[in-house]
Amino acid sequence: MPRVLIIKLGALGDAIISTAIIKQILEFHHEDDIYILTTPAYKDLFSTFDNLKVAAFERKGFLNTIKTIHWIRTQRFDRIYDLQSNDRSTIFCALSGSPFRAGNHPRYPYNVHPEKTYIGECHSFDRLNQIIECANIKPAKPLPFLPVPNNIVTEVSEWLTEHSLSENSFAILHAGSSPLHLNKRWPYFAELASTLSKTLDIVWIGGNDDIELNNLLSKNIGINATNVFNVLGLVELAKKAKFAVTNDSAPMHIFSCSMIPVYGLFGPTNWRRSHALGQQHRVITPAADIFSQDNAFTPRPLDTLSIDNVLERLRNDGLI
């Protein structure tokens, strides 16, 4: 039986974007023995995929790199799809001993790759599709895929009952971001929550970086669900929400797996390269010409995106 390795190490948003590609590879190799190489942080993320074995190794440290390379070589993979294609995974491929190495760069060690060097001219999902197309795999549709196990479905259902929340009765808001990218934080989430709360319950979500902000925002309005759910729990929670509004952040990509309307607020970053899959028509930016054919990008501060702009969009879409 042919042995296949997919490499996807992170980060979270990129990992979620890759799930549609991974699903397509799995369908193409449905009779083969397939592994994904990732990091411990994303082991659970991929563990619910059918017919996919997960191997998780720490990324940092010389010894961990040696262990990973040793594992790859001993597995004798017939094919490698490197969906990371950074310096580390390039070394893994170069030393893998595999005769088939598909990746992002038109150079060694990849012998299956797009013709042109990637310079960020398209969304990362589109580039990943180019990689698998070079391997004669049908391109994936922009539908992220994260199956949720039954135990998490039950946990979320119990939490919703505990907080008297029913399906479509609440909106999810993510007002935070990494502390390294505070310019991604839209400053009017409190005003947005105040208006939405007239007809909907509000659920604030986030992780460690959002604790202080969410404590402040939820003091007067909404339910603070910071760190309550893991990634798969957030996917299930969002399935019950009416819609979500987020900054350009990992939760934006997580909620796109739930197939609800997800409004991503962009200003300083290029939405064309990093919008949530299937949600590009719900991007909201300060730019009036957002859907023009001109791909030129000019960063704009998020405080120039008014609360009225966001509320008008939600009203026009019939959500409030």
C-alpha positions as semicolon CSV with decimal commas, in nm:
position;residue;x (nm);y (nm);z (nm)
1;M;0,000;0,000;0,000
2;P;0,148;0,341;-0,096
3;R;0,243;0,562;0,197
4;V;0,163;0,932;0,184
5;L;0,274;1,219;0,409
6;I;0,110;1,562;0,436
7;I;0,310;1,831;0,618
8;K;0,122;2,112;0,790
9;L;0,283;2,260;1,101
10;G;0,083;2,582;1,161
11;A;-0,018;2,857;1,227
12;L;-0,381;2,807;1,329
13;G;-0,547;3,015;1,057
14;D;-0,323;2,863;0,791
15;A;-0,391;2,514;0,924
16;I;-0,766;2,568;0,894
17;I;-0,730;2,708;0,542
18;S;-0,541;2,390;0,449
19;T;-0,819;2,156;0,568
20;A;-1,006;2,172;0,236
21;I;-0,681;2,081;0,057
22;I;-0,612;1,797;0,300
23;K;-0,963;1,660;0,246
24;Q;-0,900;1,662;-0,129
25;I;-0,570;1,475;-0,088
26;L;-0,743;1,218;0,133
27;E;-1,010;1,157;-0,130
28;F;-0,747;1,117;-0,402
29;H;-0,548;0,870;-0,190
30;H;-0,848;0,697;-0,034
31;E;-0,689;0,354;-0,068
32;D;-0,347;0,459;0,063
33;D;-0,184;0,486;0,406
34;I;-0,189;0,858;0,487
35;Y;-0,017;1,052;0,766
36;I;-0,007;1,419;0,854
37;L;0,300;1,567;1,020
38;T;0,208;1,854;1,249
39;T;0,289;1,997;1,593
40;P;0,131;1,898;1,927
41;A;-0,080;2,215;1,924
42;Y;-0,268;2,092;1,617
43;K;-0,281;1,719;1,690
44;D;-0,644;1,730;1,802
45;L;-0,735;1,950;1,508
46;F;-0,656;1,675;1,259
47;S;-0,740;1,374;1,475
48;T;-1,106;1,368;1,372
49;F;-1,032;1,323;0,999
50;D;-1,118;0,976;0,872
51;N;-0,829;0,767;0,736
52;L;-0,568;1,020;0,849
53;K;-0,299;0,923;1,099
54;V;-0,147;1,209;1,297
55;A;0,222;1,238;1,387
56;A;0,303;1,535;1,611
57;F;0,654;1,659;1,681
58;E;0,773;1,973;1,856
59;R;0,897;2,233;1,610
60;K;1,174;2,398;1,809
61;G;1,511;2,255;1,899
62;F;1,782;2,069;1,713
63;L;1,703;1,733;1,874
64;N;1,335;1,759;1,780
65;T;1,435;1,831;1,421
66;I;1,658;1,523;1,416
67;K;1,379;1,310;1,564
68;T;1,136;1,431;1,302
69;I;1,374;1,365;1,014
70;H;1,451;1,019;1,150
71;W;1,081;0,938;1,174
72;I;1,014;1,055;0,817
73;R;1,302;0,851;0,677
74;T;1,203;0,533;0,861
75;Q;0,845;0,558;0,730
76;R;0,963;0,542;0,367
77;F;0,689;0,761;0,224
78;D;0,612;0,724;-0,145
79;R;0,468;1,075;-0,166
80;I;0,504;1,394;0,036
81;Y;0,275;1,696;0,008
82;D;0,444;1,984;0,187
83;L;0,166;2,233;0,258
84;Q;0,400;2,432;0,484
85;S;0,699;2,477;0,254
86;N;0,903;2,684;0,498
87;D;1,273;2,638;0,574
88;R;1,207;2,359;0,825
89;S;0,973;2,152;0,611
90;T;1,201;2,204;0,310
91;I;1,478;2,030;0,505
92;F;1,237;1,751;0,598
93;C;1,159;1,694;0,230
94;A;1,521;1,715;0,121
95;L;1,621;1,444;0,369
96;S;1,305;1,234;0,343
97;G;1,421;0,985;0,082
98;S;1,080;1,017;-0,084
99;P;1,082;1,012;-0,467
100;F;0,776;1,241;-0,490
101;R;0,794;1,577;-0,312
102;A;0,523;1,837;-0,384
103;G;0,565;2,186;-0,246
104;N;0,527;2,557;-0,294
105;H;0,867;2,648;-0,439
106;P;0,992;2,584;-0,795
107;R;1,327;2,455;-0,672
108;Y;1,493;2,166;-0,491
109;P;1,383;1,959;-0,301
110;Y;1,044;1,980;-0,472
111;N;0,999;1,790;-0,796
112;V;0,626;1,869;-0,813
113;H;0,545;2,239;-0,781
114;P;0,384;2,543;-0,949
115;E;0,596;2,696;-1,223
116;K;0,624;3,046;-1,079
117;T;0,757;3,162;-0,742
118;Y;0,484;3,265;-0,499
119;I;0,509;3,632;-0,403
120;G;0,176;3,664;-0,226
121;E;-0,015;3,755;-0,540
122;C;-0,313;3,538;-0,440
123;H;-0,482;3,389;-0,136
124;S;-0,278;3,113;0,031
125;F;-0,562;2,867;-0,039
126;D;-0,535;2,932;-0,412
127;R;-0,162;2,863;-0,396
128;L;-0,218;2,536;-0,210
129;N;-0,463;2,437;-0,482
130;Q;-0,193;2,506;-0,741
131;I;0,036;2,263;-0,559
132;I;-0,209;1,972;-0,564
133;E;-0,314;2,047;-0,920
134;C;0,051;1,996;-1,019
135;A;0,012;1,649;-0,863
136;N;-0,294;1,583;-1,082
137;I;-0,535;1,621;-0,792
138;K;-0,860;1,806;-0,857
139;P;-0,857;2,150;-0,688
140;A;-1,049;2,186;-0,364
141;K;-1,352;2,409;-0,319
142;P;-1,310;2,694;-0,067
143;L;-1,495;2,510;0,209
144;P;-1,289;2,450;0,525
145;F;-1,344;2,115;0,691
146;L;-1,316;2,039;1,062
147;P;-1,537;1,748;1,176
148;V;-1,652;1,775;1,539
149;P;-1,668;1,462;1,759
150;N;-1,987;1,374;1,946
151;N;-1,848;1,448;2,291
152;I;-1,779;1,810;2,196
153;V;-2,124;1,841;2,035
154;T;-2,270;1,734;2,370
155;E;-2,049;1,974;2,571
156;V;-2,151;2,271;2,357
157;S;-2,519;2,177;2,373
158;E;-2,503;2,161;2,753
159;W;-2,326;2,499;2,770
160;L;-2,591;2,659;2,549
161;T;-2,868;2,520;2,769
162;E;-2,690;2,642;3,083
163;H;-2,680;2,996;2,938
164;S;-3,034;2,985;2,796
165;L;-2,912;3,022;2,438
166;S;-3,100;2,870;2,146
167;E;-3,007;2,833;1,782
168;N;-2,987;3,167;1,594
169;S;-3,057;3,361;1,914
170;F;-2,704;3,495;1,953
171;A;-2,413;3,652;1,768
172;I;-2,048;3,568;1,830
173;L;-1,799;3,853;1,854
174;H;-1,420;3,832;1,861
175;A;-1,273;4,173;1,943
176;G;-0,917;4,064;2,015
177;S;-0,597;3,983;1,835
178;S;-0,241;3,890;1,906
179;P;-0,066;4,153;2,122
180;L;0,186;4,174;1,839
181;H;-0,086;4,299;1,604
182;L;-0,297;4,542;1,806
183;N;-0,363;4,738;1,488
184;K;-0,594;4,453;1,383
185;R;-0,835;4,536;1,668
186;W;-1,143;4,726;1,557
187;P;-1,216;4,978;1,838
188;Y;-1,597;4,980;1,818
189;F;-1,697;4,633;1,933
190;A;-1,860;4,769;2,250
191;E;-2,085;4,994;2,040
192;L;-2,163;4,705;1,805
193;A;-2,258;4,479;2,096
194;S;-2,481;4,750;2,243
195;T;-2,686;4,771;1,925
196;L;-2,697;4,397;1,855
197;S;-2,801;4,318;2,213
198;K;-3,141;4,479;2,149
199;T;-3,242;4,172;1,947
200;L;-2,968;3,912;2,004
201;D;-2,762;3,769;2,285
202;I;-2,389;3,834;2,258
203;V;-2,115;3,576;2,315
204;W;-1,756;3,704;2,342
205;I;-1,491;3,449;2,254
206;G;-1,113;3,449;2,259
207;G;-0,801;3,304;2,415
208;N;-0,534;3,412;2,659
209;D;-0,450;3,722;2,459
210;D;-0,812;3,840;2,486
211;I;-0,882;3,787;2,857
212;E;-0,847;4,147;2,972
213;L;-1,035;4,290;2,673
214;N;-1,323;4,042;2,699
215;N;-1,355;4,097;3,073
216;L;-1,402;4,466;3,000
217;L;-1,642;4,419;2,710
218;S;-1,861;4,161;2,884
219;K;-1,893;4,362;3,204
220;N;-2,211;4,529;3,077
221;I;-2,317;4,324;2,775
222;G;-2,293;3,960;2,676
223;I;-2,155;3,629;2,794
224;N;-1,781;3,594;2,838
225;A;-1,675;3,263;2,679
226;T;-1,303;3,334;2,676
227;N;-1,106;3,006;2,688
228;V;-1,427;2,804;2,740
229;F;-1,395;2,609;2,413
230;N;-1,113;2,458;2,211
231;V;-1,104;2,501;1,834
232;L;-1,351;2,220;1,762
233;G;-1,579;2,350;2,035
234;L;-1,581;2,692;1,870
235;V;-1,673;2,531;1,539
236;E;-1,973;2,363;1,702
237;L;-2,071;2,676;1,898
238;A;-2,070;2,885;1,581
239;K;-2,299;2,637;1,405
240;K;-2,570;2,751;1,647
241;A;-2,501;3,125;1,612
242;K;-2,681;3,359;1,373
243;F;-2,354;3,515;1,256
244;A;-2,009;3,619;1,376
245;V;-1,810;3,942;1,355
246;T;-1,435;3,920;1,402
247;N;-1,110;4,096;1,342
248;D;-0,860;3,943;1,100
249;S;-0,778;3,657;1,335
250;A;-0,772;3,280;1,382
251;P;-1,134;3,270;1,511
252;M;-1,244;3,421;1,178
253;H;-1,110;3,107;1,008
254;I;-1,247;2,876;1,277
255;F;-1,601;3,008;1,234
256;S;-1,582;2,967;0,857
257;C;-1,587;2,590;0,921
258;S;-1,937;2,631;1,067
259;M;-2,089;2,762;0,742
260;I;-2,250;3,065;0,908
261;P;-2,205;3,426;0,792
262;V;-1,865;3,545;0,918
263;Y;-1,786;3,915;0,884
264;G;-1,412;3,978;0,888
265;L;-1,302;4,335;0,960
266;F;-0,991;4,429;0,762
267;G;-0,790;4,750;0,742
268;P;-0,414;4,717;0,793
269;T;-0,394;4,371;0,631
270;N;-0,474;4,257;0,280
271;W;-0,806;4,072;0,284
272;R;-0,745;3,926;-0,061
273;R;-0,461;3,715;0,079
274;S;-0,612;3,605;0,408
275;H;-0,992;3,621;0,419
276;A;-1,180;3,325;0,564
277;L;-1,263;3,063;0,302
278;G;-1,605;3,107;0,146
279;Q;-1,652;3,440;0,325
280;Q;-1,478;3,687;0,094
281;H;-1,809;3,855;0,007
282;R;-1,856;3,931;0,378
283;V;-1,527;4,114;0,424
284;I;-1,580;4,467;0,558
285;T;-1,307;4,730;0,518
286;P;-1,281;5,109;0,521
287;A;-1,211;5,094;0,146
288;A;-1,505;5,197;-0,069
289;D;-1,364;5,011;-0,369
290;I;-1,320;4,676;-0,194
291;F;-1,459;4,467;-0,479
292;S;-1,288;4,650;-0,764
293;Q;-1,082;4,452;-1,011
294;D;-0,770;4,639;-0,905
295;N;-0,567;4,413;-0,676
296;A;-0,361;4,701;-0,541
297;F;-0,374;4,720;-0,162
298;T;-0,343;5,026;0,060
299;P;-0,339;4,965;0,438
300;R;-0,600;5,165;0,627
301;P;-0,641;5,207;1,004
302;L;-0,938;5,015;1,142
303;D;-1,070;5,314;1,335
304;T;-1,172;5,460;0,997
305;L;-1,426;5,177;0,963
306;S;-1,730;5,321;1,137
307;I;-1,987;5,140;1,346
308;D;-2,252;5,261;1,099
309;N;-2,072;5,087;0,810
310;V;-2,079;4,753;0,991
311;L;-2,439;4,786;1,109
312;E;-2,553;4,888;0,763
313;R;-2,392;4,577;0,616
314;L;-2,563;4,351;0,871
315;R;-2,898;4,518;0,803
316;N;-2,857;4,490;0,428
317;D;-2,788;4,119;0,469
318;G;-3,107;4,078;0,673
319;L;-2,932;3,969;0,992
320;I;-3,052;4,251;1,219
